[in-house]
């Protein structure tokens, strides 16, 4: 009588298929990045592992060396624990601070399609407009350079959008060199320093909910005292954005000094 496969075999196949499907579905919606590719990579690995372990190896361990097996398990456990801790911190910092007046607002770029702002960037700009209308003396730094697939800098696209919505151009300062969050903060701080003492105090940052933890951390490392206004992430890419942010946060925590 043919022996049936254990429950873990089917669970691995189902979870793996979900991960692969997620990556394939998002490939039609957004550009490839670690957040979109990671579920598919993990899913593919789980499916291959299930087949190799429970079909080819008939349930026997794939790696015969017990020390090596335990080392791999330990690495996976450490990754899962660190992932859970960072994600909790990201979620906990995803809400907006109370909106109060600061001399300067910084809106972080979020990608363009040619010269058009993305939906994510549009949401950030609309929140920025609310702030600037409420506090007419505040100035805004629009921060973002030019990336792949972008015809102009993100800063220029943001300037055009704000001007088109009635924001006085004299209130807008462009920071158009940054290609990372660390550079957003570094170059914005340089601009603020040139404004005099008034520009070195509190600032308000506008970015997406998943990004605020890292944005504040890097702002503080550059001598800024940030408050945050967050924008919600579209539900169809929310999980993948939070996955990608884990890796970005780990990289920034250790390398962006």
C-alpha positions as CSV (number, residue, x, y, z in Angstrom):
1,X,0.0,0.0,0.0
2,X,1.3,3.4,-1.0
3,X,2.2,5.6,2.0
4,X,0.5,9.0,2.0
5,X,2.6,12.2,2.3
6,X,2.8,13.8,5.8
7,X,0.8,17.0,6.5
8,X,4.0,19.1,6.5
9,X,4.6,18.1,2.8
10,X,1.3,19.6,1.7
11,X,1.7,22.7,3.9
12,X,5.1,23.4,2.4
13,X,3.6,23.1,-1.1
14,X,0.6,25.3,-0.4
15,X,2.7,28.0,1.3
16,X,5.3,27.8,-1.5
17,X,2.6,28.2,-4.1
18,X,1.2,31.2,-2.4
19,X,4.6,32.9,-2.4
20,X,5.3,32.1,-6.0
21,X,1.8,33.3,-7.0
22,X,2.3,36.5,-5.1
23,X,5.5,37.3,-7.0
24,X,4.0,36.5,-10.4
25,X,0.9,38.6,-9.7
26,X,2.9,41.6,-8.6
27,X,5.2,41.4,-11.7
28,X,2.3,42.8,-13.7
29,X,1.7,45.6,-11.2
30,X,5.0,46.9,-10.0
31,X,8.7,46.8,-10.7
32,X,10.9,43.9,-9.4
33,X,12.5,44.5,-6.0
34,X,13.5,42.4,-3.0
35,X,10.0,42.9,-1.6
36,X,8.3,41.4,-4.6
37,X,10.9,38.7,-5.4
38,X,11.4,37.4,-1.9
39,X,8.0,35.6,-1.5
40,X,8.6,33.9,-4.8
41,X,12.1,32.9,-4.0
42,X,11.1,31.5,-0.6
43,X,8.0,29.8,-2.0
44,X,10.0,28.1,-4.8
45,X,12.6,26.9,-2.2
46,X,9.8,25.5,0.0
47,X,8.2,23.6,-2.9
48,X,11.6,22.2,-4.0
49,X,12.4,21.2,-0.4
50,X,9.1,19.4,0.0
51,X,9.5,17.4,-3.2
52,X,13.1,16.6,-2.6
53,X,12.7,15.6,1.1
54,X,9.4,13.8,0.9
55,X,9.3,12.4,-2.6
56,X,12.8,11.8,-3.7
57,X,14.4,11.2,-0.3
58,X,11.3,9.5,1.1
59,X,11.4,11.6,4.3
60,X,15.1,11.3,5.0
61,X,17.0,14.5,5.8
62,X,18.5,16.2,2.8
63,X,21.7,17.2,4.7
64,X,23.2,14.2,6.5
65,X,25.6,16.2,8.7
66,X,23.7,16.9,11.9
67,X,25.9,19.9,12.9
68,X,25.3,21.6,9.5
69,X,21.6,21.0,9.8
70,X,21.4,22.5,13.2
71,X,23.5,25.5,12.0
72,X,21.1,26.1,9.1
73,X,18.1,25.9,11.5
74,X,19.7,28.3,13.9
75,X,20.3,30.8,11.1
76,X,16.7,30.5,9.9
77,X,15.4,31.0,13.5
78,X,17.6,34.1,14.0
79,X,16.3,35.5,10.7
80,X,12.7,34.9,11.7
81,X,13.1,36.5,15.1
82,X,14.9,39.5,13.7
83,X,12.3,39.9,11.0
84,X,9.4,39.8,13.6
85,X,11.1,42.4,15.8
86,X,11.8,44.8,13.0
87,X,8.4,44.4,11.5
88,X,6.8,45.2,14.9
89,X,8.9,48.3,15.1
90,X,8.0,49.4,11.6
91,X,4.3,49.0,12.3
92,X,4.6,50.7,15.6
93,X,6.2,53.7,13.9
94,X,3.7,53.8,11.0
95,X,1.3,56.3,12.5
96,X,1.6,60.1,12.1
97,X,2.7,62.3,14.9
98,X,0.5,65.1,16.0
99,X,0.7,67.8,13.3
100,X,2.4,70.9,14.6
101,X,4.1,73.7,12.9
102,X,7.7,73.4,12.0
103,X,9.8,75.8,9.9
104,X,10.6,73.1,7.3
105,X,8.7,70.2,5.8
106,X,10.6,67.4,3.9
107,X,8.7,65.3,1.4
108,X,10.6,62.2,0.3
109,X,10.5,61.1,-3.3
110,X,8.8,57.8,-4.3
111,X,9.4,57.2,-8.0
112,X,8.1,58.6,-11.2
113,X,6.7,57.1,-14.4
114,X,8.6,59.3,-16.9
115,X,7.6,62.7,-15.7
116,X,4.4,61.7,-13.8
117,X,4.4,61.2,-10.1
118,X,3.4,57.7,-8.9
119,X,0.3,57.1,-6.8
120,X,2.5,56.7,-3.7
121,X,4.3,60.0,-4.3
122,X,1.0,61.8,-5.1
123,X,-0.3,60.8,-1.7
124,X,2.8,62.2,0.0
125,X,2.4,65.4,-1.9
126,X,-1.3,65.8,-1.0
127,X,-0.4,65.4,2.7
128,X,2.3,68.0,2.1
129,X,-0.2,70.4,0.6
130,X,-2.4,70.0,3.7
131,X,0.5,70.9,5.9
132,X,1.6,73.9,3.8
133,X,-1.9,75.2,3.7
134,X,-2.3,74.9,7.4
135,X,1.1,76.5,8.1
136,X,1.6,79.2,5.4
137,X,5.0,80.3,6.8
138,X,6.6,76.8,6.5
139,X,8.9,76.0,3.6
140,X,9.2,72.6,2.0
141,X,12.2,70.6,0.8
142,X,11.2,68.1,-2.0
143,X,13.9,65.5,-1.9
144,X,14.7,63.0,-4.7
145,X,17.1,62.5,-7.6
146,X,16.6,60.9,-10.9
147,X,16.3,57.1,-11.1
148,X,15.9,54.5,-13.8
149,X,12.8,55.1,-15.9
150,X,12.5,58.7,-14.8
151,X,12.7,61.5,-17.3
152,X,13.3,64.2,-14.7
153,X,14.3,64.3,-11.1
154,X,11.7,63.4,-8.4
155,X,12.4,66.8,-6.8
156,X,11.5,68.6,-10.1
157,X,8.3,66.5,-10.5
158,X,7.3,67.3,-6.9
159,X,8.0,71.0,-7.4
160,X,5.8,71.1,-10.5
161,X,3.0,69.2,-8.7
162,X,3.0,71.6,-5.7
163,X,3.1,74.7,-7.9
164,X,0.2,73.3,-10.0
165,X,-1.8,72.9,-6.7
166,X,-1.2,76.5,-5.8
167,X,1.8,76.3,-3.5
168,X,4.0,79.4,-3.9
169,X,7.2,78.4,-5.7
170,X,9.3,80.6,-3.3
171,X,8.4,78.2,-0.5
172,X,9.8,75.1,-2.4
173,X,13.4,74.1,-2.1
174,X,14.6,71.3,-4.4
175,X,17.0,68.6,-3.3
176,X,17.6,66.7,-6.5
177,X,20.7,64.6,-5.8
178,X,19.5,61.9,-3.4
179,X,19.1,58.3,-4.5
180,X,18.6,56.8,-1.1
181,X,17.0,57.7,2.2
182,X,20.3,58.4,3.8
183,X,21.1,60.8,1.0
184,X,17.7,62.4,1.4
185,X,18.5,63.3,4.9
186,X,22.2,64.2,4.3
187,X,21.6,66.5,1.5
188,X,18.4,68.0,3.1
189,X,20.5,68.7,6.3
190,X,23.1,70.5,4.1
191,X,20.3,72.7,2.7
192,X,18.9,73.4,6.1
193,X,22.4,74.4,7.4
194,X,22.7,77.0,4.6
195,X,19.4,78.5,5.7
196,X,20.9,79.6,9.0
197,X,20.0,78.7,12.7
198,X,16.3,78.6,11.9
199,X,16.8,75.6,9.7
200,X,18.5,73.4,12.2
201,X,15.7,72.8,14.6
202,X,12.6,70.6,14.3
203,X,11.4,69.3,10.9
204,X,8.5,67.4,9.7
205,X,9.0,64.4,7.3
206,X,6.3,63.1,5.0
207,X,6.7,59.5,3.7
208,X,4.9,56.2,3.6
209,X,3.9,54.3,6.8
210,X,6.4,51.5,6.3
211,X,9.2,53.9,5.6
212,X,8.9,56.2,8.6
213,X,10.9,54.2,11.1
214,X,14.0,54.3,8.9
215,X,13.4,57.9,7.7
216,X,13.4,59.1,11.3
217,X,16.4,57.0,12.3
218,X,18.5,58.4,9.4
219,X,17.2,62.0,10.0
220,X,18.5,61.7,13.6
221,X,21.8,60.4,12.5
222,X,22.2,63.5,10.4
223,X,21.5,65.9,13.3
224,X,17.8,66.5,12.6
225,X,14.9,66.4,15.1
226,X,12.1,64.8,13.0
227,X,8.3,64.5,13.4
228,X,6.5,62.3,11.0
229,X,3.4,62.4,8.8
230,X,2.7,59.1,7.2
231,X,0.7,58.0,4.1
232,X,-1.0,54.6,3.8
233,X,0.5,52.0,1.5
234,X,-1.9,50.6,-1.2
235,X,-3.2,47.2,0.1
236,X,-2.1,45.3,-3.0
237,X,1.6,46.0,-2.3
238,X,1.5,46.5,1.4
239,X,2.9,43.1,2.4
240,X,5.7,43.3,-0.1
241,X,6.6,46.9,0.9
242,X,6.9,45.8,4.5
243,X,9.1,42.8,3.5
244,X,11.4,45.0,1.4
245,X,11.6,47.5,4.3
246,X,13.0,44.8,6.6
247,X,16.1,44.4,4.4
248,X,16.4,48.1,3.8
249,X,16.2,48.8,7.6
250,X,18.9,46.2,8.4
251,X,21.2,47.7,5.7
252,X,20.7,51.2,7.0
253,X,21.0,50.3,10.6
254,X,24.5,48.8,10.2
255,X,25.9,50.7,7.1
256,X,24.3,54.1,6.9
257,X,26.3,56.1,9.4
